[in-house]
Amino acid sequence: MLWREVEALNLSGLNKIAYFAGILDGEGSFFMEKNRGEIYYPTISCEMTDEDVILSLRKFFKVGHVTKINPRKKHWKISYRWRVRNQPAVDILKEILKYLSIRRKAKAKFLIQEHKNVVKRN
């Protein structure tokens, strides 16, 4: 769905959050990622072949990077990945938390808490 199509749905702000939370709940990954300094930080990643959906995530949340991923196998398509790290990822997790499935909600809460622990240690 193109961003203009999302806009055309005339969703309220909360409905847009729920829409994008649903995409992340189904297609996204939430995990702790290690940087070069051996510090772990929360990351949200969503990869799919629908470039328009990935660009819509970037536009809606106003953070993150979009990367084009060349096919890993001959018969695969080009895919696109949106990735957000550290505090912006925590902010997004807090924003979408109430719309997530039980399993994803537990993972999001874990990442939010781990981020607090990392910040306290540094």
N, C-alpha and C positions, 0 to 999 in steps of 0.2 A: 504494500500500500504506500503510495507516494505521500509525502508530507502534506501536499495540497489536498489529498483525499482525506487525510486525518483531520485537517482543518475543516473540510467540507462536512464532516460528520457533525460539526457544531457541538462537540463535547465540552462539558464544563471542565475546569482545571482538574478537579478530582477524577473525573472520568478519563481524562488524558493520562493521568498518573496510573490509574488502574489498567488502562490499555497497554501502556509500556511496561508496567509491572508484569502483566500477563505474558508479554513477549519474553521478558527476562526470566520469568518463572519457567517457561517452557523451553527456551532455547539458550538461556544464559548459563554462565558458570560463575560461582562465587568461591574464592579461595584466597589463601595467604600466599604471597609471592615474596621471594627473597631478593633483595637488591645486592649490589656488589659489596656493600659494607656489611653483609651478613645480617641485615635487619629485615624482618618480615613485615609486610604491610598488606592490607586487604585490597583485593582486586575484583572487579566485575568485568567479565568478558562475554561478548555475544558474537558468534560467527555464523554466517549463513550466506547463501548464494543470492539473496535478495538485497542488492545494494541499496535500494530505496528505503527499506526498513532500517538498515544499519545507519544510513544517513539521517533518518528521522529520529533515531535514538540520540545521536550527536546533537542534532538541532534542538530537540526538546530539552535535554538535560544541560546543554550548553557547556559540556566538558567532555574530555576524552579524546582519543585518537582513533581514526579509522585507517585500517591497513588493507590493501588489496593482497589477497593470498592466491598465488598461482596454483593451479591444480596439482595435487600431490601424486595423483595417478593419472594415467593417460585418459581414462574415460570420465574423470571428474570435471566439474565446472569450476570456474573462478569463484572464490568466496571472498567475503568482506568481514573484517573483524573490528568491532568497537571495543575499546578497552579503557577502563578508568581505574586509577590507583589511589591509594592512601586516603586522605581526608575527603576528597570529592566522592570516592566510592562509599565511604561511611555515610556521607550526607545523603546519597541516593538510596542506600539501603534503609536508612531511617525513614525516608520519604515513601518508599514502596512497601515497607514491612507489613502493614495491615492487609495488603492485597496478595501476599505470597501464600503458597501452599504450606502445609505443616512442615514438611522436610526443608523447604527453602527458607522458611521463616526461622527455623532452628539454626540453620547455617548462617543466615544473616545476623542473628543475635550473637552467635559465636564470634563472627568477624568483628562486629562492633565492639564487643568486650575485649577481644585480643588487641584491637587497635588502642583501646584505653590503656591496656597493660603495657604496650610498647611505648606509648607516650610517657607513662609514669617512669619507666626505666631510663629514658633518655633525657 
